[in-house]
Amino acid sequence: MPQEHWQTEPQQHDFPAAVNYLSLLMPQLAATTLVNTLRSAPTVRHQAKDLLRASRLNLLKKTNAHVASDLAKIRSGEMLSPVLLVRGNIRHGFALTIADGYHRVCASYWIDENAEIPCRVVDLASGASPSEATTES
């Protein structure tokens, strides 16, 4: 069984990275609000294979530069930061969004697809204004 390779708390630089990514999908203010909600969300655990399936993202190859870097970190005993997620909406066909940590999910999958990855998960509506929240539900 692989040794645990996850930190318990996200690194501070993960949050601005998540804002940068999410601001490509939504207005900057909404992205910032959503990430501020992620800062205080509880940490839960989900299997690597389920995160990839729910996000509808492909597993990146071990040779991808970022995945290879994360695999090297794991081999050297360095702990990876939990991933930051925005829950999908199956009724509306929206996949899970990995706001930060896609490469870490892939690296962990290569070690053990059943690996339980620490995650912070929020609903899209938690970062929306009240009028946006009702249209997303």
Secondary structure, DSSP 8 states (H G I E B T S, - for coil): -----B-SS--TTHHHHHHHHHTTTS-HHHHHHHHHHHHHS-EEEEEHHHHHHHHT-----TTSHHHHHHHHHHHTT--B--EEEEE-BGGGTB--EEEE-HHHHHHHHHH-TT-EEEEEEEEGGGGS-HHHHHHH-
